[in-house]
Amino acid sequence: MLTKKKLLAGSLVLGMMLPTSVFAEEPVESEQSTIIQENESINQISDEDKATKILAIVEARTPDQLDTWNAAIEARKEAKEKLQDNLEVQKQEFEDEKQLIKDQIKNGEIAREEGQDAIKQLCEEYKANRSAQKEENEQLHEEHKQQMQELKASLDNAVANDDEATITSTLSTMLDEYTAFTDQLESNIAE
């Protein structure tokens, strides 16, 4: 009798699940989600892909500048790595200072309230410093991005019209802007 009850319960559960699973629809992608995915993929073109595209034009149109462009791209990669390392060092220093204060509280070297105030002040200083750095870097990056977009549009137009003089001057200007931005990144790292 017990097995009949289990069998009956099991068949009822299957009977209810089967129609639901049979008539379940495939998830439908909305037009908006497709557009977002396309926009994300457009905006997520890696720096290496951008560099490859520029290098292809440089190699075809101004091969004498190829070594200079390769050196500039390598310098940019190194500057970005240094910047990332610098941020990690700053974060580690912050964590170390915070841990030092916690240890002082634990060892009774400073009062709990005093330690909490010190940690709070340390956190506020760290956040303010990071916020200022982020704002400065975003402004710098946005200015560079705007200038490079304008130069890229000019380059695309010159390539479409097969205007060698404009291609050469635009690539030279792009290289100057590219290296100037890298120099500014390195200057920010040194500060």
MIVEXFI-658885 format. One record per residue: z, x, y of N, C-alpha, C, CB in turn. Coordinates in pm, 1 decimal. Each point is the difference from the previous one (the first is absolute). Glycine has a CB too. Layout:
     n.zz     n.xx     n.yy    ca.zz    ca.xx    ca.yy     c.zz     c.xx     c.yy    cb.zz    cb.xx    cb.yy
        Z        X        Y        Z        X        Y        Z        X        Y        Z        X        Y
...
This chain:
     n.zz     n.xx     n.yy    ca.zz    ca.xx    ca.yy     c.zz     c.xx     c.yy    cb.zz    cb.xx    cb.yy
      0.0     81.5   -119.0      0.0    -81.5    119.0      0.0     86.3    126.0    119.6   -179.2   -126.6
    -44.1    288.3    119.9      7.9     89.4    113.4   -136.1     62.8     29.7    240.2     45.3    -55.2
   -312.9    -10.9    -46.2   -131.0     60.7     20.5    -99.5   -100.4     56.1     47.1    158.2   -186.6
    -32.5   -286.0    150.1    -89.5   -103.3     54.9     23.0    -14.3    149.7     -0.8   -122.0   -220.8
    128.5    131.8    265.0     30.9    -10.8    142.6    -61.3    118.7     76.5    215.3   -124.3    -54.5
   -201.4    242.9     -3.1    -56.1    118.8     63.5   -151.6     -8.1      3.7    196.1    134.9    -77.1
   -255.4   -183.2    -31.7   -144.2    -14.1     -6.7    -49.1   -101.3    101.9      6.1     60.5   -241.9
     67.5   -172.9    252.1    -35.5   -104.0     95.2     12.0     52.1    143.0     76.8   -175.5   -162.7
     31.7    246.6    193.5     19.2     55.4    134.4   -108.2    102.1     32.1    247.3    -37.6    -19.5
   -278.1    122.5    -76.1   -103.8    100.3     20.0   -135.4    -62.4     24.1    128.3    154.4   -142.6
   -160.5   -259.0     67.3   -130.2    -64.4     18.2     -7.3    -72.5    133.2    -20.4    -25.1   -247.1
    132.7    -31.2    292.8      1.2    -64.9    131.4    -24.7    101.9    111.2    158.8   -174.2    -87.9
    -92.9    289.5     75.2    -18.2    105.1    100.4   -144.9     45.5      0.5    239.2     74.2    -27.8
   -295.7    -47.1    -88.9   -141.1     40.4     -8.2    -91.8   -109.0     52.5     54.2    143.3   -196.7
    -20.5   -266.9    164.6    -81.5   -112.4     46.0     -2.1    -10.8    151.0     52.8   -118.3   -210.3
     57.3    157.0    273.7      5.1     -6.9    146.7    -65.2    121.5     63.7    209.7   -133.6    -15.8
   -199.5    248.6    -49.0    -55.7    122.3     56.6   -150.9      7.3    -15.7    214.4    113.2    -48.9
   -266.5   -159.7    -61.7   -142.2     11.9    -29.3    -86.9    -65.0    106.6     56.8      3.7   -240.9
    -32.6   -130.4    276.2    -85.0    -59.3    104.3     11.8     73.1    134.1     24.4   -220.0   -115.2
     94.3    269.2    145.8     18.4     71.3    125.6    -81.1    129.1      0.5    229.6    -99.1     23.1
   -224.4    172.3   -133.5    -72.4    126.5     -4.0   -150.3    -20.3    -11.3    199.2    104.4   -104.2
   -241.3   -209.2     37.7   -143.7    -25.9    -15.4    -62.5    -39.3    132.8     38.3    -71.0   -236.7
     34.2    -10.3    313.7    -56.5    -49.8    124.5     38.1     84.5    121.6      5.7   -226.1    -99.7
     66.8    333.2     77.0     37.9     87.2    111.2   -124.7     64.4     57.1    226.3     43.8   -102.5
   -232.7    -40.7    234.5   -116.5     58.1     66.7     20.6    148.4     21.7    -47.6   -218.4    112.3
    -63.2    288.0   -102.6      4.2    140.6     36.6     46.4      8.4    144.5   -185.7     60.6   -164.1
    261.8     42.3    198.8     39.5     13.9    139.7   -123.2     13.4     88.2    216.0    107.8    -69.5
   -216.0   -180.1    178.5   -113.9     -0.5     90.7     33.1     89.4    118.4    -68.1   -234.0    -71.8
    -21.2    327.9    100.0     19.0     86.3    115.9    -50.2    -73.0    122.4    -22.7    208.8   -140.0
    108.6   -215.7    238.3    -43.5    -65.7    121.9    -90.4     94.4     78.4    211.7   -138.3      7.0
   -288.0     79.7     81.5    -90.9     79.7     82.8     79.0     96.5     87.5   -167.5   -187.8     -0.1
    284.0    142.3     47.1     82.3     83.6     86.0     50.7    123.3    -74.1     66.6   -203.5    128.7
    -22.7    186.7   -252.9     51.1    116.4    -73.4   -111.9     99.6    -27.2    177.1   -143.3   -105.3
   -298.8     94.4     82.4   -114.1     89.0    -20.8    -28.8     78.7    127.1    -95.9   -158.8   -170.2
    100.7     92.5    283.6    -25.4     66.2    128.1    106.6    105.9     25.6   -109.5   -208.8     90.2
    234.6    176.3   -119.2    107.4     96.8     20.8    -22.6    121.7    -87.6    159.9   -184.6     57.8
   -196.7    162.4   -184.8    -23.3    113.0    -89.1   -115.5     85.3     49.6     87.7   -133.9   -191.6
   -194.1     71.0    240.8   -112.5     76.6     52.3     42.8     80.5    121.5   -159.7   -173.3    -85.6
    235.5    111.5    176.5     45.0     71.0    119.3     92.4    114.4    -36.3    -22.2   -209.7    131.9
    110.2    188.5   -229.5     88.7    107.9    -40.4    -80.0    116.2    -56.8    181.9   -165.8    -45.9
   -282.8    135.4    -33.8    -77.2    109.3    -58.6    -79.2     74.1    107.4    -15.5   -127.5   -215.7
    -30.1     58.7    316.0    -71.5     65.5    109.4     94.8     90.4     77.0   -158.4   -194.4     17.3
    278.9    145.3     10.9     96.2     77.0     78.9     65.5    112.1    -78.6     40.4   -203.1    132.5
    -53.6    201.3   -264.0     66.6     99.9    -81.1    -94.4    109.5    -46.9    158.9   -174.8    -71.3
   -263.9    199.2    147.0    -88.4    111.0    -32.7     79.6    128.2     21.7   -211.3   -130.4     65.5
    214.1    212.8   -166.1     82.1    120.8      8.3    -59.3     99.7     99.4     72.9    -34.4   -237.9
     13.5    122.3    284.8    -45.3    104.8     91.0   -103.6     89.1    -67.5    222.4     -4.9    116.1
   -207.4     24.0   -246.4    -96.1     83.2    -73.7   -138.8    -64.0     -0.1    186.8     86.4   -144.8
   -191.6   -220.4    129.2   -129.3    -68.6      2.3    -63.8      8.8    138.8     80.4   -156.1   -180.5
      1.8    140.1    283.4    -52.6     13.0    136.6    -52.2    141.4     22.4    161.4   -175.8     82.4
    -84.1    274.0   -128.3    -40.5    139.4     16.4   -128.5     28.2    -76.4    239.8     66.0     29.3
   -251.3   -122.3   -149.1   -120.6     19.9    -79.6   -122.8    -55.4     71.0    138.1    -10.1   -207.9
   -123.0   -107.0    268.0   -112.2    -60.5     72.5    -40.8     85.2    120.6     77.6   -227.4    -74.5
     21.4    274.5    147.9    -30.7     83.8    116.7    -62.6    131.6    -45.5    190.6   -104.5    129.2
   -134.3    163.4   -234.6    -53.4    127.9    -48.6   -144.4    -13.8    -48.0    231.8     67.9    -65.5
   -265.0   -182.9      9.6   -138.4    -21.0    -44.0    -95.4      1.9    119.4     82.5   -135.6   -195.8
    -39.8     73.4    304.7    -83.5      0.6    121.3     -5.3    140.1     59.3     59.5   -240.6     45.7
     54.0    307.8    -42.0      4.5    136.3     55.3    -89.5     91.5    -81.1    234.3    -36.8     82.7
   -224.8     27.3   -214.6    -80.5     86.3    -86.7   -149.6    -25.2     20.0    187.3      2.9   -167.0
   -224.3   -129.2    185.1   -141.6    -33.5     16.9    -51.7     33.5    139.6     29.8   -180.6   -167.7
     52.8    162.3    270.3    -49.6     10.4    137.2     40.5    128.7     71.3      8.0   -245.5      7.8
    113.2    293.8    -33.2     47.7    121.7     66.7     72.5     89.1   -102.4     22.7   -124.7    222.2
    -97.4    181.6   -314.7     63.6     78.4   -106.8     77.5    122.2     51.7   -183.0    -76.4   -150.1
    150.7    123.2    269.3     72.5    113.7     55.5    145.4    -35.3     33.9   -216.7     86.2     90.6
    248.3   -214.9    -75.9    136.3    -43.5     30.7     79.5    -37.4   -125.4    -83.5    -81.0    220.2
     22.7     88.5   -336.3     64.4    -45.5   -123.9    130.9     73.8    -28.8   -225.9    -55.8    -88.4
    224.8    187.5    102.4    122.1     76.9    -26.2    110.6    -36.4     99.0   -139.9    187.1    -91.8
    102.7   -207.6    216.1     98.0    -37.3    101.8     60.7   -136.7    -31.3   -125.8    135.6    170.9
     39.8   -230.1   -212.3     49.0   -133.3    -38.0     92.1      8.5   -122.2   -210.8   -103.3     92.8
    171.1    180.2   -192.5     84.7     13.9   -119.1    136.9     58.8     36.4   -206.6     30.1   -141.6
    206.7     69.4    230.0    126.4     60.2     43.6     84.6   -101.6     76.9   -111.3    226.0     10.8
     47.2   -306.5     73.0     72.1   -101.2     77.5     59.9   -106.8    -91.6   -153.4     41.6    194.7
     79.2    -81.7   -294.9     49.1   -100.8    -94.4    117.0     55.9    -80.9   -230.7   -102.1    -13.7
    219.7    226.8    -26.6    109.2     63.6    -75.1    124.5     14.3     88.6   -168.9    125.0   -142.1
    148.7    -90.7    268.5    113.1     12.2     92.7     68.4   -135.8     19.0   -115.8    191.8    117.6
     36.7   -299.0   -113.5     57.0   -135.0     14.3     83.3    -35.7   -122.0   -194.8    -69.1    142.4
    143.1    100.2   -261.1     76.4    -27.5   -122.9    133.1     74.1      1.6   -214.6    -33.7   -126.7
    210.7    159.8    166.3    121.8     80.8      5.7     98.0    -55.5    104.0   -132.6    201.8    -71.4
     80.3   -245.8    186.1     86.6    -56.1    104.0     66.7   -128.2    -49.5   -147.6    100.1    178.1
     73.2   -183.3   -248.2     57.3   -123.5    -53.0    107.2     30.7   -104.9   -217.5   -119.4     44.0
    192.7    219.4   -127.2    100.1     39.3    -99.8    126.0     53.1     68.6   -183.9     53.8   -164.3
    165.1     27.9    268.2    114.3     52.9     74.5     79.0   -113.3     65.5   -126.0    213.9     41.2
     53.7   -310.3     14.0     65.0   -113.9     63.9     83.2    -76.9   -102.6   -188.0    -16.1    168.2
    129.8     -8.7   -284.0     72.2    -71.0   -106.0    122.0     80.2    -45.0   -215.1   -107.4    -75.0
    197.7    237.4     58.1    112.7     85.6    -38.9    109.7     -2.4    106.6   -157.5    147.1   -130.2
    115.7   -144.9    255.9     94.4     -2.6    110.8     80.6   -129.6     -0.6   -154.2    145.8    134.1
     87.9   -256.9   -160.0     70.1   -128.4     -5.6     99.5     -3.1   -115.0   -199.5   -111.9    100.7
    160.7    168.7   -213.5     90.3      4.6   -115.0    120.1     89.9     28.2   -194.7    -40.6   -153.0
    173.2    151.9    222.8    110.1     89.2     36.8     96.6    -71.8     94.1   -150.5    201.1    -27.9
     95.4   -271.5    127.1     85.3    -74.4     92.4     83.2   -104.2    -74.1   -168.1     36.7    182.3
    105.8   -106.7   -274.5     71.7   -102.1    -76.5    109.2     64.2    -84.6   -206.5   -143.7     -5.0
    177.0    256.4    -57.7     99.2     68.4    -82.2    116.7     50.4     84.3   -181.2     65.9   -159.3
    150.9    -13.1    278.3    106.4     45.2     89.8     90.4   -116.5     39.6   -150.4    182.4     86.1
     89.1   -296.7    -58.2     76.5   -120.1     33.5     90.0    -40.1   -116.3   -184.4    -75.9    153.0
    127.4     72.8   -273.2     77.8    -37.0   -119.1    113.1     99.4    -24.1   -204.3   -106.6    -99.9
    178.2    235.5    121.3    103.0    102.3    -18.9    115.6    -17.5    100.0   -177.4    157.9    -85.3
    142.2   -183.6    211.3    103.0    -20.9    101.6     83.7   -123.7    -32.2   -147.6    110.0    171.5
     80.0   -214.6   -214.8     69.9   -122.6    -36.3     95.2     25.0   -117.7   -196.2   -136.0     82.6
    148.9    209.7   -182.1     82.8     31.1   -115.6    119.2     87.9     38.7   -202.8    -18.8   -146.2
    180.8    109.9    239.6    108.0     86.4     47.5    112.5    -83.7     62.1   -166.4    186.1     40.7
    128.3   -283.8     38.9     99.2    -87.8     62.9     73.2    -81.7   -107.1   -141.1    -12.8    210.5
     66.3    -37.2   -308.1     62.7    -76.7   -109.4     98.6     87.0    -77.0   -206.1   -142.9    -19.4
    169.2    269.7     -2.7     89.6     92.0    -70.1    125.7     27.1     82.3   -198.0    104.9   -113.3
    181.7    -92.4    245.0    114.9     21.5     87.3     94.8   -119.6     -4.3   -140.9    145.4    148.1
     84.8   -265.2   -154.3     83.2   -120.4    -13.0     73.2      2.5   -133.0   -159.0   -131.1    145.1
     86.6    160.9   -250.6     56.7      1.2   -135.3    111.2    103.5    -12.9   -220.7    -75.3    -90.3
    202.8    191.3    152.2     98.8    107.7     -8.2    113.8    -17.8     99.8   -181.0    151.5    -76.7
    172.9   -253.6    160.4    105.9    -26.6     96.2     -5.2     88.1    122.9    136.5    -72.0   -188.3
   -245.9    139.3    210.4    -14.0     87.6    116.0    -16.4    -79.2    129.4   -102.3    172.4   -148.3
     41.5   -289.8    136.0    -12.9    -89.2    115.6     37.6   -141.3    -45.4   -184.1    145.1    105.5
    225.0   -224.8     -8.7     38.7   -138.2    -30.2   -123.8    -81.4    -38.1    196.4     16.5    159.6
   -174.6   -117.9   -240.7   -109.8    -85.0    -47.9    -77.6    -62.2    116.4    132.2    -48.6   -207.9
    -58.1     -3.8    305.4    -64.0    -63.0    115.2    -83.1    100.5     79.0    188.1   -164.2     11.7
   -132.8    280.9      9.2    -69.7    105.9     72.9   -127.6     40.7    -75.0    220.6     82.1     94.6
   -212.4    -70.2   -225.1   -116.1     35.1    -82.2   -106.9   -106.2      4.0    148.9    129.6   -146.5
   -106.0   -254.7    139.8    -97.0   -109.6      5.9    -71.1     -2.8    134.9    140.4   -131.8   -160.6
    -65.1    157.4    266.4    -61.3      6.5    133.2    -99.1    115.9      9.0    207.7   -101.2     99.5
   -170.7    214.8   -158.3    -88.2    117.1      1.1   -128.1    -29.0    -79.1    201.0    152.7     20.1
   -186.6   -218.9   -133.4   -118.1    -34.7    -80.4    -87.5    -99.2     75.3    129.5     40.4   -212.3
    -66.0   -137.0    276.4    -75.8    -99.7     76.9    -78.4     67.8    112.9    173.6   -175.7    -54.8
   -107.1    267.8    126.4    -66.7     72.0    109.0   -114.7     86.1    -54.1    216.1      2.3    130.7
   -190.8     64.0   -243.1   -102.6     83.4    -62.6   -122.1    -83.4    -38.1    178.8    154.0    -86.1
   -154.1   -270.5     28.9   -110.1    -89.6    -39.5    -79.2    -47.0    121.3    133.7    -74.6   -198.0
    -62.5     39.5    304.6    -67.7    -46.0    122.3    -86.4    111.1     59.4    189.8   -159.2     44.9
   -136.9    281.1    -42.7    -76.3    113.7     53.2   -124.0     27.1    -85.4    212.6     99.4     91.7
   -193.3   -103.3   -223.1   -112.6     24.6    -90.5   -107.7   -106.3     18.0    155.4    109.2   -164.4
   -115.2   -235.1    170.4    -97.2   -109.5     16.9    -71.3     11.3    134.5    141.7   -148.9   -145.7
    -67.5    180.3    251.1    -61.9     13.5    132.1    -99.9    115.0      1.5    207.3    -93.2    106.4
   -170.4    204.4   -168.3    -88.7    116.6     -6.4   -126.6    -33.7    -78.4    199.1    153.8     13.6
   -183.5   -216.3   -129.3   -115.2    -37.0    -83.7    -88.8   -100.3     72.2    135.9     41.8   -206.9
    -73.0   -136.0    275.9    -76.5   -100.9     73.1    -82.4     64.6    111.4    176.5   -171.6    -52.9
   -116.1    264.1    125.4    -71.7     69.8    107.8   -115.0     82.5    -57.1    211.4      8.6    136.8
   -186.1     61.4   -247.6   -106.1     78.2    -64.0   -113.8    -90.7    -45.8    169.7    170.0    -73.6
   -133.6   -280.3     11.8   -101.3    -92.4    -51.6    -84.3    -57.0    113.5    150.7    -57.0   -192.5
    -85.0     17.7    300.1    -72.0    -55.5    114.1    -95.4    102.9     60.0    194.0   -151.8     46.5
   -147.2    274.4    -31.1    -83.7    106.8     55.4   -120.3     26.9    -91.2    203.4    102.6    110.4
   -177.1    -94.3   -241.1   -108.4     26.2    -94.5   -100.4   -114.6     -5.1    157.1    139.4   -133.6
   -107.8   -263.2    140.2    -90.7   -114.8     -1.8    -88.6     -1.8    123.5    167.6   -128.6   -133.1
   -109.5    158.2    249.4    -78.2      3.3    123.9   -105.9    110.1     -7.3    198.3    -88.0    129.9
   -156.8    205.2   -173.8    -91.4    112.9    -13.0   -111.4    -33.0    -98.4    187.0    159.0     53.3
   -149.1   -215.5   -166.4    -97.3    -33.8   -104.0    -97.2   -107.3     48.5    169.1     59.9   -175.5
   -119.2   -157.8    247.8    -85.6   -109.1     49.1   -102.5     52.8    100.3    188.2   -164.1    -35.1
   -145.6    254.3    123.5    -92.9     59.0     96.6   -108.4     79.7    -72.3    183.9     10.9    172.0
   -142.1     68.0   -269.9    -95.4     79.9    -77.6    -96.6    -91.4    -76.8    171.7    185.2    -21.6
   -117.9   -287.3    -39.0    -81.9    -93.4    -78.6   -105.8    -65.6     87.9    194.5    -42.5   -153.8
   -154.7     -0.7    273.2    -93.5    -64.1     92.2   -111.6     97.0     40.4    186.1   -148.0     84.7
   -149.6    270.1    -52.2   -100.9     98.7     40.7    -95.1     31.0   -115.5    162.9     98.8    164.5
   -107.5    -84.2   -284.5    -84.6     31.1   -115.6    -92.2   -117.0    -34.8    179.1    153.1    -86.4
   -131.3   -277.2    103.8    -86.2   -115.8    -25.9   -117.7     -3.4     96.3    197.9   -126.6    -85.3
   -170.8    156.5    211.6   -107.5      3.4     99.3   -100.9    110.4    -33.3    158.9    -88.9    174.8
   -106.6    205.2   -212.3    -89.2    110.2    -36.0    -78.3    -31.5   -127.2    158.2    161.0    108.7
    -94.6   -224.5   -204.2    -67.6    -36.4   -125.2   -111.3   -100.5     27.2    212.1     42.2   -129.1
   -187.6   -138.2    216.8   -103.6    -96.9     36.2   -118.1     71.0     66.2    175.4   -179.6     28.1
   -145.9    274.1     59.5   -105.0     78.1     65.1    -77.7     82.3   -102.6    137.9      9.7    210.0
    -64.5     48.0   -305.0    -65.0     79.2   -105.2    -89.2    -87.9    -88.3    194.9    159.1      1.8
   -144.6   -273.7    -40.0    -79.3    -92.2    -82.4   -129.0    -40.6     71.5    211.6    -84.8   -106.5
   -199.5     57.5    235.1   -116.6    -37.7     79.7    -98.6    116.2      8.7    141.6   -160.6    132.4
    -90.8    280.4   -111.7    -86.2    117.8      9.6    -69.6     28.0   -133.5    151.3     94.6    177.4
    -78.9   -111.6   -288.0    -60.3     21.2   -132.2   -108.4   -105.1    -25.3    216.8     99.3    -86.4
   -188.5   -223.7    123.9    -98.3   -106.5    -18.9   -126.5     26.6     80.7    186.3   -161.8    -41.4
   -170.8    220.3    159.6   -114.8     29.7     86.1    -55.5    140.6    -21.0     94.5   -158.0    165.7
    -34.8    232.3   -257.5    -41.5    136.4    -32.2     -1.8     88.7    125.7   -137.3    -89.8   -191.9
    241.3     74.3    274.6     14.5     74.1    125.4     84.6    124.9    -26.1    -19.6   -214.3    137.6
    -47.6    325.9   -167.9     68.7    123.4    -39.4     93.6     53.8    108.1   -195.2     51.9   -143.2
    153.9    -60.3    268.2     83.2     53.1    108.4    131.8    -77.0     10.8   -207.8     70.8    123.1
    199.4   -202.2   -131.8    120.8    -82.9      7.3     86.5     19.4   -123.8   -123.5   -167.9    139.5
     59.9    181.9   -255.3     75.8     23.3   -123.9     80.0    129.6     12.0   -175.3   -123.4   -135.2
    110.2    227.7    179.8     64.9    130.3     12.7    115.4     -4.7    100.1   -217.2    110.6    -57.7
    193.1   -168.9    174.1    105.9     -4.9    101.7    114.4    -91.7    -42.7   -171.7     44.3    176.9
    139.4   -155.0   -242.8    104.4    -92.7    -45.2     85.2     64.3   -109.7   -148.3   -196.1     58.2
     84.4    264.4   -151.5     75.7     68.6   -105.1     90.1    107.9     58.9   -185.5    -46.1   -162.0
    135.5    115.6    263.0     80.5    102.4     66.0    120.4    -62.7     70.6   -206.1    141.5     30.1
    182.6   -252.3     38.4    108.8    -71.2     67.9    100.5    -55.1   -101.3   -156.8    -59.6    187.8
    106.2      7.0   -299.5     88.1    -50.8   -105.0     87.7    112.4    -55.4   -170.1   -176.9    -57.9
    111.0    292.1     38.2     75.0    114.3    -51.0    109.1     41.6     98.7   -203.6     76.5   -126.6
    169.2    -75.2    255.6     98.4     33.7    102.7    116.8   -100.0      0.0   -183.9    103.4    138.6
    150.9   -231.8   -148.1    103.8   -104.3     -3.1     84.3     11.7   -126.6   -148.1   -152.3    134.9
     82.7    177.8   -245.3     67.8     12.4   -129.0     99.7    115.9      1.8   -202.3    -95.9   -114.6
    158.6    210.6    164.8     89.4    116.7      5.2    110.0    -18.0    104.9   -190.6    145.4    -74.4
    158.8   -211.3    185.5    101.4    -24.3    103.0    110.9    -90.3    -55.3   -175.3     26.1    181.3
    136.9   -126.7   -258.3     99.5    -88.9    -59.8     85.5     76.1   -101.6   -154.4   -196.8     34.3
     90.8    280.3   -113.2     74.7     81.2    -97.0     97.5     92.8     71.8   -194.3    -10.5   -160.1
    149.6     71.7    270.2     87.7     87.6     78.7    120.1    -78.8     54.8   -199.3    144.1     61.9
    173.8   -267.6    -18.8    108.5    -84.0     53.0     98.3    -34.7   -112.7   -155.7    -95.8    177.7
    105.7     68.9   -298.3     88.2    -25.4   -114.0     88.5    120.5    -26.6   -170.3   -154.9    -98.8
    109.5    272.2     98.6     75.9    122.3    -24.3    102.6     25.2    110.3   -197.2     94.0   -121.8
    161.7   -127.5    244.5     93.1     13.7    112.1    119.5    -94.5    -18.7   -191.4     65.1    153.1
    165.3   -187.0   -197.6    108.2    -96.1    -24.9     90.0     46.4   -114.0   -147.6   -184.8     81.8
     90.8    250.5   -179.6     80.2     50.9   -112.3     93.4    109.7     48.1   -184.3    -56.6   -161.5
    134.2    141.6    251.2     79.3    111.5     50.1    119.0    -47.2     84.1   -206.6    140.1     -1.9
    193.5   -256.5     64.2    108.2    -51.8     84.4    107.9    -46.0    -85.2   -153.1    -65.2    175.6
